[in-house]
């Protein structure tokens, strides 16, 4: 009788230790919900490139309009730097500070001088600098391609 109880107690102890080991390996916290809450609170949206528009094809030597819509996803006013470049030709098309009202967007249009370019595909890239507390950064950059022809 004592042997059966000893085996049963030992089996339960092993199962308990195994259960605790699985919990630690999953890095799940059942004891401290505040730890999980802190992780969720660290996601902070900020500024974003809502859209980047330009013609798919353009003629070399003509000026091309590049339209960028910049958005503020915060409930407070935000100031950032918007930079529009053509990495293919190493040109800076425009750069300026933008101050956006809370939860708003603004359209900015730049004119790209295409004189002296060769035929081919050119990348246009728009980027807003991150805000000091911003953690969502994948929407701070957009790029498009324009086919330049004679």
Backbone as JSON Lines, residues from 0, in Angstrom:
{"i":0,"aa":"X","n":[0.82,-1.19,0.0],"ca":[0.0,0.0,0.0],"c":[0.87,1.26,0.0]}
{"i":1,"aa":"X","n":[1.92,1.22,0.87],"ca":[2.81,2.36,0.92],"c":[3.57,2.53,-0.39]}
{"i":2,"aa":"X","n":[3.91,1.43,-1.04],"ca":[4.66,1.5,-2.29],"c":[3.8,2.13,-3.38]}
{"i":3,"aa":"X","n":[2.52,1.76,-3.47],"ca":[1.63,2.32,-4.48],"c":[1.46,3.82,-4.26]}
{"i":4,"aa":"X","n":[1.3,4.23,-3.02],"ca":[1.12,5.65,-2.72],"c":[2.39,6.42,-3.05]}
{"i":5,"aa":"X","n":[3.57,5.84,-2.77],"ca":[4.83,6.49,-3.08],"c":[4.98,6.68,-4.59]}
{"i":6,"aa":"X","n":[4.62,5.65,-5.36],"ca":[4.71,5.72,-6.82],"c":[3.73,6.77,-7.35]}
{"i":7,"aa":"X","n":[2.51,6.79,-6.8],"ca":[1.49,7.75,-7.22],"c":[1.96,9.18,-6.9]}
{"i":8,"aa":"X","n":[2.47,9.41,-5.7],"ca":[2.95,10.73,-5.31],"c":[4.12,11.17,-6.18]}
{"i":9,"aa":"X","n":[5.0,10.23,-6.48],"ca":[6.17,10.55,-7.3],"c":[5.74,10.88,-8.73]}
{"i":10,"aa":"X","n":[4.77,10.15,-9.26],"ca":[4.25,10.41,-10.6],"c":[3.62,11.79,-10.67]}
{"i":11,"aa":"X","n":[2.85,12.15,-9.66],"ca":[2.21,13.47,-9.62],"c":[3.26,14.57,-9.56]}
{"i":12,"aa":"X","n":[4.32,14.33,-8.77],"ca":[5.39,15.32,-8.65],"c":[6.1,15.49,-9.99]}
{"i":13,"aa":"X","n":[6.35,14.4,-10.7],"ca":[7.0,14.48,-12.0],"c":[6.11,15.23,-13.0]}
{"i":14,"aa":"X","n":[4.83,14.96,-12.99],"ca":[3.91,15.66,-13.88],"c":[3.87,17.16,-13.56]}
{"i":15,"aa":"X","n":[3.87,17.49,-12.29],"ca":[3.88,18.9,-11.88],"c":[5.16,19.59,-12.36]}
{"i":16,"aa":"X","n":[6.29,18.96,-12.2],"ca":[7.57,19.54,-12.64],"c":[7.59,19.68,-14.16]}
{"i":17,"aa":"X","n":[7.08,18.7,-14.87],"ca":[6.99,18.76,-16.32],"c":[6.09,19.93,-16.76]}
{"i":18,"aa":"X","n":[4.95,20.1,-16.09],"ca":[4.03,21.2,-16.39],"c":[4.7,22.55,-16.19]}
{"i":19,"aa":"X","n":[5.43,22.72,-15.11],"ca":[6.14,23.97,-14.83],"c":[7.22,24.21,-15.89]}
{"i":20,"aa":"X","n":[7.92,23.15,-16.27],"ca":[8.95,23.27,-17.3],"c":[8.37,23.72,-18.63]}
{"i":21,"aa":"X","n":[7.21,23.18,-19.0],"ca":[6.56,23.57,-20.25],"c":[6.15,25.04,-20.18]}
{"i":22,"aa":"X","n":[5.64,25.49,-19.05],"ca":[5.25,26.89,-18.91],"c":[6.46,27.81,-19.09]}
{"i":23,"aa":"X","n":[7.58,27.47,-18.5],"ca":[8.77,28.3,-18.62],"c":[9.31,28.29,-20.04]}
{"i":24,"aa":"X","n":[9.24,27.14,-20.71],"ca":[9.76,27.07,-22.07],"c":[8.89,27.89,-23.03]}
{"i":25,"aa":"X","n":[7.61,28.04,-22.74],"ca":[6.72,28.85,-23.56],"c":[6.87,30.33,-23.23]}
{"i":26,"aa":"X","n":[7.56,30.66,-22.18],"ca":[7.74,32.03,-21.71],"c":[6.4,32.72,-21.51]}
{"i":27,"aa":"X","n":[5.45,31.98,-21.03],"ca":[4.13,32.51,-20.75],"c":[4.04,32.82,-19.27]}
{"i":28,"aa":"X","n":[3.48,33.97,-18.98],"ca":[3.37,34.38,-17.59],"c":[1.92,34.28,-17.15]}
{"i":29,"aa":"X","n":[1.64,33.29,-16.28],"ca":[0.3,33.16,-15.75],"c":[0.19,33.87,-14.4]}
{"i":30,"aa":"X","n":[1.31,34.23,-13.86],"ca":[1.31,34.85,-12.54],"c":[1.25,36.37,-12.62]}
{"i":31,"aa":"X","n":[1.72,36.96,-13.7],"ca":[1.84,38.41,-13.78],"c":[1.22,38.94,-15.06]}
{"i":32,"aa":"X","n":[-0.09,39.22,-15.05],"ca":[-0.71,39.75,-16.25],"c":[-0.2,41.15,-16.6]}
{"i":33,"aa":"X","n":[0.37,41.86,-15.65],"ca":[0.88,43.19,-15.94],"c":[2.06,43.14,-16.89]}
{"i":34,"aa":"X","n":[2.82,42.05,-16.87],"ca":[3.95,41.91,-17.79],"c":[3.45,41.85,-19.23]}
{"i":35,"aa":"X","n":[2.38,41.11,-19.48],"ca":[1.81,41.03,-20.81],"c":[1.22,42.38,-21.21]}
{"i":36,"aa":"X","n":[0.62,43.08,-20.29],"ca":[0.03,44.37,-20.57],"c":[1.11,45.37,-20.98]}
{"i":37,"aa":"X","n":[2.26,45.32,-20.33],"ca":[3.36,46.23,-20.66],"c":[3.83,46.01,-22.09]}
{"i":38,"aa":"X","n":[3.89,44.75,-22.53],"ca":[4.3,44.46,-23.9],"c":[3.32,45.08,-24.88]}
{"i":39,"aa":"X","n":[2.04,44.97,-24.63],"ca":[1.03,45.5,-25.53],"c":[1.08,47.03,-25.57]}
{"i":40,"aa":"X","n":[1.44,47.67,-24.51],"ca":[1.46,49.12,-24.46],"c":[2.66,49.72,-25.19]}
{"i":41,"aa":"X","n":[3.65,48.92,-25.57],"ca":[4.83,49.47,-26.21],"c":[4.64,49.76,-27.69]}
{"i":42,"aa":"X","n":[3.54,49.34,-28.3],"ca":[3.29,49.63,-29.71],"c":[2.74,51.05,-29.82]}
{"i":43,"aa":"X","n":[3.51,51.93,-30.47],"ca":[3.13,53.34,-30.58],"c":[3.16,53.74,-32.05]}
{"i":44,"aa":"X","n":[1.97,54.06,-32.59],"ca":[1.89,54.55,-33.96],"c":[2.34,56.0,-33.98]}
{"i":45,"aa":"X","n":[2.67,56.48,-35.15],"ca":[3.13,57.87,-35.26],"c":[2.73,58.45,-36.6]}
{"i":46,"aa":"X","n":[3.73,58.79,-37.4],"ca":[3.47,59.35,-38.73],"c":[3.6,58.24,-39.77]}
{"i":47,"aa":"X","n":[2.97,58.47,-40.91],"ca":[2.95,57.45,-41.94],"c":[2.9,58.08,-43.33]}
{"i":48,"aa":"X","n":[3.41,57.37,-44.31],"ca":[3.18,57.73,-45.71],"c":[1.88,57.03,-46.11]}
{"i":49,"aa":"X","n":[0.82,57.78,-46.24],"ca":[-0.48,57.2,-46.58],"c":[-0.48,56.75,-48.03]}
{"i":50,"aa":"X","n":[0.03,57.6,-48.93],"ca":[0.11,57.23,-50.34],"c":[1.24,57.97,-51.03]}
{"i":51,"aa":"X","n":[1.69,57.39,-52.12],"ca":[2.73,57.97,-52.98],"c":[2.27,57.74,-54.41]}
{"i":52,"aa":"X","n":[2.0,58.82,-55.12],"ca":[1.45,58.69,-56.47],"c":[2.29,59.45,-57.48]}
{"i":53,"aa":"X","n":[2.46,58.86,-58.65],"ca":[3.14,59.46,-59.79],"c":[2.72,58.66,-61.01]}
{"i":54,"aa":"X","n":[2.93,59.2,-62.21],"ca":[2.58,58.41,-63.39],"c":[3.47,57.17,-63.52]}
{"i":55,"aa":"X","n":[2.93,56.11,-64.09],"ca":[3.7,54.89,-64.29],"c":[4.75,55.07,-65.39]}
{"i":56,"aa":"X","n":[4.45,55.95,-66.37],"ca":[5.37,56.26,-67.46],"c":[5.47,57.77,-67.59]}
{"i":57,"aa":"X","n":[6.66,58.23,-67.98],"ca":[6.85,59.66,-68.19],"c":[7.9,59.85,-69.28]}
{"i":58,"aa":"X","n":[7.88,61.04,-69.86],"ca":[8.84,61.37,-70.92],"c":[10.04,62.07,-70.32]}
{"i":59,"aa":"X","n":[11.21,61.65,-70.76],"ca":[12.46,62.26,-70.29],"c":[12.46,63.73,-70.72]}
{"i":60,"aa":"X","n":[12.89,64.6,-69.83],"ca":[12.94,66.03,-70.1],"c":[11.73,66.79,-69.62]}
{"i":61,"aa":"X","n":[10.67,66.07,-69.32],"ca":[9.45,66.7,-68.8],"c":[9.46,66.66,-67.29]}
{"i":62,"aa":"X","n":[8.77,67.59,-66.68],"ca":[8.66,67.59,-65.21],"c":[7.54,66.64,-64.81]}
{"i":63,"aa":"X","n":[7.8,65.87,-63.75],"ca":[6.85,64.86,-63.28],"c":[6.38,65.24,-61.87]}
{"i":64,"aa":"X","n":[5.08,65.27,-61.68],"ca":[4.53,65.56,-60.35],"c":[4.52,64.3,-59.49]}
{"i":65,"aa":"X","n":[5.05,64.45,-58.28],"ca":[5.07,63.36,-57.3],"c":[4.18,63.82,-56.15]}
{"i":66,"aa":"X","n":[3.1,63.08,-55.89],"ca":[2.17,63.44,-54.82],"c":[2.34,62.48,-53.64]}
{"i":67,"aa":"X","n":[2.55,63.06,-52.47],"ca":[2.73,62.27,-51.25],"c":[1.67,62.71,-50.24]}
{"i":68,"aa":"X","n":[0.98,61.74,-49.66],"ca":[0.05,62.04,-48.58],"c":[0.68,61.52,-47.29]}
{"i":69,"aa":"X","n":[0.91,62.45,-46.35],"ca":[1.52,62.13,-45.07],"c":[0.43,62.17,-44.01]}
{"i":70,"aa":"X","n":[0.43,61.17,-43.12],"ca":[-0.6,61.11,-42.09],"c":[-0.03,61.08,-40.69]}
{"i":71,"aa":"X","n":[-0.82,61.58,-39.75],"ca":[-0.48,61.55,-38.32],"c":[-1.49,60.63,-37.64]}
{"i":72,"aa":"X","n":[-1.03,59.51,-37.11],"ca":[-1.9,58.54,-36.45],"c":[-2.03,58.79,-34.95]}
{"i":73,"aa":"X","n":[-1.38,59.83,-34.47],"ca":[-1.4,60.14,-33.04],"c":[-2.56,61.09,-32.71]}
{"i":74,"aa":"X","n":[-2.95,61.11,-31.46],"ca":[-4.01,62.01,-31.01],"c":[-3.45,63.37,-30.61]}
{"i":75,"aa":"X","n":[-2.17,63.61,-30.9],"ca":[-1.54,64.9,-30.62],"c":[-0.84,65.38,-31.89]}
{"i":76,"aa":"X","n":[-0.54,66.67,-31.93],"ca":[0.16,67.25,-33.07],"c":[1.54,66.6,-33.23]}
{"i":77,"aa":"X","n":[1.98,66.43,-34.48],"ca":[3.27,65.8,-34.72],"c":[4.02,66.54,-35.83]}
{"i":78,"aa":"X","n":[5.33,66.67,-35.65],"ca":[6.19,67.28,-36.66],"c":[7.23,66.27,-37.07]}
{"i":79,"aa":"X","n":[7.4,66.12,-38.37],"ca":[8.37,65.17,-38.92],"c":[9.02,65.77,-40.16]}
{"i":80,"aa":"X","n":[10.05,65.12,-40.65],"ca":[10.71,65.54,-41.88],"c":[10.31,64.57,-42.99]}
{"i":81,"aa":"X","n":[9.79,65.11,-44.09],"ca":[9.44,64.31,-45.26],"c":[10.56,64.48,-46.28]}
{"i":82,"aa":"X","n":[11.08,63.36,-46.78],"ca":[12.11,63.38,-47.81],"c":[11.66,62.52,-48.98]}
{"i":83,"aa":"X","n":[11.72,63.09,-50.18],"ca":[11.38,62.35,-51.4],"c":[12.64,62.34,-52.27]}
{"i":84,"aa":"X","n":[13.06,61.12,-52.65],"ca":[14.29,60.97,-53.43],"c":[14.07,60.02,-54.6]}
{"i":85,"aa":"X","n":[15.04,60.05,-55.5],"ca":[15.14,59.06,-56.58],"c":[16.47,58.36,-56.38]}
{"i":86,"aa":"X","n":[16.5,57.22,-55.66],"ca":[17.76,56.52,-55.43],"c":[18.45,56.07,-56.73]}
{"i":87,"aa":"X","n":[17.67,55.82,-57.77],"ca":[18.23,55.36,-59.04],"c":[19.17,56.41,-59.64]}
{"i":88,"aa":"X","n":[18.73,57.67,-59.6],"ca":[19.54,58.76,-60.17],"c":[20.26,59.57,-59.09]}
{"i":89,"aa":"X","n":[20.09,59.17,-57.84],"ca":[20.71,59.85,-56.69],"c":[20.29,61.31,-56.6]}
{"i":90,"aa":"X","n":[19.0,61.58,-56.88],"ca":[18.45,62.93,-56.81],"c":[17.57,63.08,-55.58]}
{"i":91,"aa":"X","n":[17.65,64.24,-54.95],"ca":[16.69,64.59,-53.91],"c":[15.62,65.44,-54.58]}
{"i":92,"aa":"X","n":[14.38,64.98,-54.52],"ca":[13.28,65.66,-55.18],"c":[12.68,66.72,-54.25]}
{"i":93,"aa":"X","n":[12.63,66.43,-52.98],"ca":[12.09,67.38,-52.01],"c":[12.36,66.95,-50.59]}
{"i":94,"aa":"X","n":[12.45,67.95,-49.7],"ca":[12.67,67.66,-48.27],"c":[12.16,68.85,-47.48]}
{"i":95,"aa":"X","n":[11.28,68.58,-46.53],"ca":[10.75,69.66,-45.7],"c":[10.12,69.12,-44.42]}
{"i":96,"aa":"X","n":[10.04,69.99,-43.44],"ca":[9.37,69.66,-42.17],"c":[7.87,69.78,-42.38]}
{"i":97,"aa":"X","n":[7.15,68.82,-41.84],"ca":[5.69,68.83,-41.91],"c":[5.13,68.74,-40.5]}
{"i":98,"aa":"X","n":[4.26,69.67,-40.15],"ca":[3.56,69.63,-38.87],"c":[2.11,69.25,-39.16]}
{"i":99,"aa":"X","n":[1.69,68.15,-38.56],"ca":[0.35,67.61,-38.82],"c":[-0.52,67.69,-37.59]}
{"i":100,"aa":"X","n":[-1.76,68.09,-37.79],"ca":[-2.74,68.11,-36.71],"c":[-3.01,66.67,-36.26]}
{"i":101,"aa":"X","n":[-3.56,66.49,-35.06],"ca":[-3.86,65.13,-34.58],"c":[-4.8,64.39,-35.53]}
{"i":102,"aa":"X","n":[-4.49,63.12,-35.76],"ca":[-5.33,62.22,-36.57],"c":[-5.72,62.85,-37.91]}
{"i":103,"aa":"X","n":[-4.73,63.38,-38.62],"ca":[-5.0,64.05,-39.88],"c":[-3.99,63.62,-40.94]}
{"i":104,"aa":"X","n":[-4.24,64.07,-42.17],"ca":[-3.28,63.83,-43.25],"c":[-3.17,65.08,-44.1]}
{"i":105,"aa":"X","n":[-2.1,65.14,-44.89],"ca":[-1.84,66.31,-45.71],"c":[-1.18,65.86,-47.0]}
{"i":106,"aa":"X","n":[-1.62,66.44,-48.13],"ca":[-1.04,66.1,-49.43],"c":[0.03,67.13,-49.79]}
{"i":107,"aa":"X","n":[1.2,66.64,-50.2],"ca":[2.31,67.47,-50.62],"c":[2.68,67.05,-52.03]}
{"i":108,"aa":"X","n":[2.86,68.01,-52.93],"ca":[3.23,67.71,-54.31],"c":[4.61,68.3,-54.6]}
{"i":109,"aa":"X","n":[5.48,67.46,-55.15],"ca":[6.81,67.9,-55.6],"c":[6.89,67.73,-57.11]}
{"i":110,"aa":"X","n":[7.75,68.52,-57.73],"ca":[7.99,68.39,-59.16],"c":[9.39,67.85,-59.36]}
{"i":111,"aa":"X","n":[9.48,66.74,-60.1],"ca":[10.75,66.07,-60.36],"c":[11.25,66.46,-61.74]}
{"i":112,"aa":"X","n":[12.44,67.03,-61.8],"ca":[13.07,67.41,-63.06],"c":[13.76,66.18,-63.65]}
{"i":113,"aa":"X","n":[13.31,65.75,-64.82],"ca":[13.85,64.52,-65.42],"c":[14.82,64.79,-66.56]}
{"i":114,"aa":"X","n":[15.25,66.04,-66.71],"ca":[16.22,66.35,-67.78],"c":[17.52,65.6,-67.53]}
{"i":115,"aa":"X","n":[18.09,65.08,-68.62],"ca":[19.37,64.4,-68.53],"c":[19.3,62.94,-68.11]}
{"i":116,"aa":"X","n":[18.12,62.43,-67.83],"ca":[17.99,61.01,-67.46],"c":[18.03,60.13,-68.7]}
{"i":117,"aa":"X","n":[18.38,58.89,-68.49],"ca":[18.39,57.9,-69.57],"c":[17.1,57.08,-69.49]}
{"i":118,"aa":"X","n":[16.79,56.41,-70.58],"ca":[15.6,55.55,-70.57],"c":[15.79,54.43,-69.55]}
{"i":119,"aa":"X","n":[14.72,54.08,-68.89],"ca":[14.77,52.99,-67.91],"c":[13.77,53.2,-66.8]}
{"i":120,"aa":"X","n":[13.84,52.32,-65.83],"ca":[12.94,52.38,-64.68],"c":[13.64,53.08,-63.52]}
{"i":121,"aa":"X","n":[12.93,54.02,-62.93],"ca":[13.46,54.8,-61.81],"c":[12.58,54.61,-60.59]}
{"i":122,"aa":"X","n":[13.23,54.48,-59.45],"ca":[12.52,54.32,-58.18],"c":[12.36,55.69,-57.53]}
{"i":123,"aa":"X","n":[11.15,55.97,-57.06],"ca":[10.88,57.18,-56.28],"c":[10.55,56.7,-54.87]}
{"i":124,"aa":"X","n":[11.22,57.3,-53.89],"ca":[11.07,56.86,-52.49],"c":[10.66,58.06,-51.64]}
{"i":125,"aa":"X","n":[9.62,57.87,-50.84],"ca":[9.17,58.88,-49.87],"c":[9.36,58.31,-48.48]}
{"i":126,"aa":"X","n":[9.9,59.14,-47.59],"ca":[10.18,58.68,-46.22],"c":[9.91,59.81,-45.23]}
{"i":127,"aa":"X","n":[9.24,59.46,-44.13],"ca":[9.08,60.4,-43.01],"c":[9.94,59.91,-41.86]}
{"i":128,"aa":"X","n":[10.6,60.84,-41.19],"ca":[11.43,60.48,-40.04],"c":[10.55,60.04,-38.89]}
{"i":129,"aa":"X","n":[11.04,59.1,-38.12],"ca":[10.26,58.56,-37.0],"c":[10.17,59.59,-35.89]}
{"i":130,"aa":"X","n":[9.06,59.53,-35.17],"ca":[8.87,60.38,-34.01],"c":[9.63,59.76,-32.83]}
{"i":131,"aa":"X","n":[9.98,60.55,-31.81],"ca":[10.78,60.02,-30.7],"c":[10.22,58.76,-30.04]}
{"i":132,"aa":"X","n":[8.89,58.66,-29.87],"ca":[8.31,57.5,-29.18],"c":[7.66,56.5,-30.13]}
{"i":133,"aa":"X","n":[7.8,56.68,-31.42],"ca":[7.14,55.83,-32.42],"c":[7.81,54.46,-32.51]}
{"i":134,"aa":"X","n":[7.0,53.4,-32.54],"ca":[7.54,52.05,-32.66],"c":[7.07,51.35,-33.94]}
{"i":135,"aa":"X","n":[6.0,51.83,-34.57],"ca":[5.51,51.25,-35.81],"c":[6.18,52.01,-36.95]}
{"i":136,"aa":"X","n":[7.2,51.39,-37.56],"ca":[8.03,52.09,-38.55],"c":[7.85,51.59,-39.97]}
{"i":137,"aa":"X","n":[7.18,50.45,-40.17],"ca":[7.07,49.89,-41.52],"c":[6.22,50.74,-42.46]}
{"i":138,"aa":"X","n":[5.46,51.68,-41.94],"ca":[4.65,52.55,-42.79],"c":[5.28,53.93,-42.99]}
{"i":139,"aa":"X","n":[6.54,54.1,-42.61],"ca":[7.22,55.39,-42.75],"c":[7.92,55.54,-44.1]}
{"i":140,"aa":"X","n":[7.94,54.48,-44.9],"ca":[8.61,54.52,-46.2],"c":[7.69,53.89,-47.26]}
{"i":141,"aa":"X","n":[7.63,54.53,-48.41],"ca":[6.95,53.94,-49.58],"c":[7.79,54.24,-50.8]}
{"i":142,"aa":"X","n":[7.69,53.36,-51.78],"ca":[8.38,53.63,-53.03],"c":[7.57,53.11,-54.21]}
{"i":143,"aa":"X","n":[7.8,53.76,-55.36],"ca":[7.12,53.38,-56.59],"c":[8.16,53.39,-57.71]}
{"i":144,"aa":"X","n":[7.79,52.82,-58.86],"ca":[8.66,52.81,-60.02],"c":[8.01,53.6,-61.15]}
{"i":145,"aa":"X","n":[8.84,54.35,-61.87],"ca":[8.38,55.11,-63.03],"c":[9.26,54.71,-64.21]}
{"i":146,"aa":"X","n":[8.64,54.38,-65.33],"ca":[9.35,54.05,-66.55],"c":[9.57,55.35,-67.33]}
{"i":147,"aa":"X","n":[10.82,55.72,-67.51],"ca":[11.17,56.94,-68.23],"c":[11.48,56.57,-69.68]}
{"i":148,"aa":"X","n":[10.79,57.26,-70.63],"ca":[10.95,56.99,-72.05],"c":[11.18,58.3,-72.81]}
{"i":149,"aa":"X","n":[11.71,58.2,-74.0],"ca":[11.92,59.38,-74.86],"c":[10.66,59.71,-75.61]}
